[in-house]
Amino acid sequence: MFTILSSRDPSTIVIDISEKLTGHDAKMLDDYIQGFFDDDQSFNVLAFVPELNGSTLEGFWEGTKVNVKRWKQFSKFAVVTERALIELGTQAAGYLPGLQAQVYKPNQLEEAWNWLKED
């Protein structure tokens, strides 16, 4: 499940992710993107991930569809976590073409915002 939080930057979506990601979460994110960004407009994501227990099958499928649909719009992902497994996943995502991803600790929130604002 995740919650979309208010953002200090109009080109950054801020989300708090916890427990399991569901199909409803993926659809909610896609609806949010559609409501705030044009189809050719890029955006960043700042994700707080204190704990994650995977994804439902529907969540995985719907999330994959959103990722494919929005792939060219994703610019930077800043993930705030203290979980080693989530850090590894984020670092691996940074190797995907066209995507920049960085991991930050909770006490590095300003550094995350600064990185997201860099061109």
C-alpha distance (Angstrom), angle and dihedral (degrees) to the residues before:
residue distance angle dihedral
M1 . . .
F2 3.73 . .
T3 3.74 139.5 .
I4 3.79 125.6 -146.8
L5 3.80 108.8 -132.6
S6 3.80 130.0 -162.6
S7 3.77 114.7 -86.9
R8 3.78 131.6 -145.6
D9 3.80 89.8 -147.1
P10 3.82 122.8 55.9
S11 3.82 91.5 -145.9
T12 3.83 93.5 55.4
I13 3.79 127.6 76.8
V14 3.81 112.6 -152.6
I15 3.79 117.4 -155.3
D16 3.78 135.6 175.2
I17 3.80 110.8 -147.8
S18 3.79 122.5 -162.8
E19 3.77 139.9 158.7
K20 3.85 113.0 -9.2
L21 3.77 127.2 -10.0
T22 3.80 112.5 -126.7
G23 3.77 137.3 -166.2
H24 3.79 88.1 -105.3
D25 3.82 89.4 58.1
A26 3.81 92.2 53.1
K27 3.80 92.5 47.8
M28 3.81 91.2 47.3
L29 3.81 90.9 52.2
D30 3.80 92.2 47.9
D31 3.82 90.8 49.7
Y32 3.81 89.7 49.4
I33 3.80 92.1 50.5
Q34 3.79 91.2 47.6
G35 3.80 90.7 51.0
F36 3.80 96.6 49.8
F37 3.81 107.0 28.5
D38 3.79 135.4 49.8
D39 3.81 115.2 -123.2
D40 3.80 91.2 -104.0
Q41 3.82 96.6 41.7
S42 3.80 117.9 105.3
F43 3.79 124.9 -140.3
N44 3.80 141.8 -179.0
V45 3.78 129.7 -126.7
L46 3.79 126.9 -142.2
A47 3.79 107.5 -167.4
F48 3.78 126.4 -171.4
V49 3.79 107.2 -155.3
P50 3.80 110.8 175.5
E51 3.81 92.6 157.9
L52 3.78 134.2 -1.8
N53 3.77 127.0 -174.3
G54 3.78 98.8 -171.5
S55 3.74 129.2 -98.4
T56 3.75 137.8 -70.8
L57 3.80 115.1 -111.8
E58 3.80 89.6 -107.9
G59 3.81 89.6 47.5
F60 3.79 91.0 52.7
W61 3.81 92.6 48.1
E62 3.82 95.8 44.5
G63 3.80 91.4 43.3
T64 3.80 90.4 52.2
K65 3.81 90.3 51.2
V66 3.81 91.0 51.2
N67 3.81 91.3 47.7
V68 3.80 92.3 51.4
K69 3.80 92.8 45.0
R70 3.83 94.4 47.4
W71 3.82 100.2 31.3
K72 3.81 95.9 114.9
Q73 3.81 90.9 48.9
F74 3.81 96.7 55.7
S75 3.79 111.2 97.0
K76 3.81 112.4 161.7
F77 3.79 133.6 3.7
A78 3.79 118.3 -160.7
V79 3.80 111.2 -172.5
V80 3.79 119.8 -164.2
T81 3.79 110.6 -158.3
E82 3.77 145.9 124.5
R83 3.82 94.1 -150.3
A84 3.82 113.5 110.3
L85 3.81 94.7 -150.9
I86 3.80 91.8 53.2
E87 3.81 89.5 48.0
L88 3.81 90.4 54.1
G89 3.80 92.1 48.6
T90 3.79 91.3 49.9
Q91 3.79 92.3 48.6
A92 3.82 89.9 50.7
A93 3.82 90.6 50.3
G94 3.79 88.5 56.8
Y95 3.82 88.5 68.6
L96 3.80 92.7 60.7
P97 3.81 114.1 106.0
G98 3.78 114.7 -91.1
L99 3.79 95.5 3.5
Q100 3.78 127.4 109.2
A101 3.79 117.7 -163.4
Q102 3.80 131.7 178.1
V103 3.79 133.4 177.5
Y104 3.79 123.3 -137.6
K105 3.78 134.2 -177.8
P106 3.82 117.8 -123.7
N107 3.81 90.7 -102.3
Q108 3.83 89.9 56.3
L109 3.80 97.6 64.3
E110 3.82 94.6 123.1
E111 3.80 90.3 51.5
A112 3.80 88.9 52.5
W113 3.81 91.7 51.6
N114 3.81 91.1 47.2
W115 3.82 91.4 51.4
L116 3.80 91.5 48.9
K117 3.82 90.6 53.3
E118 3.83 94.2 50.4
D119 3.80 116.5 100.7
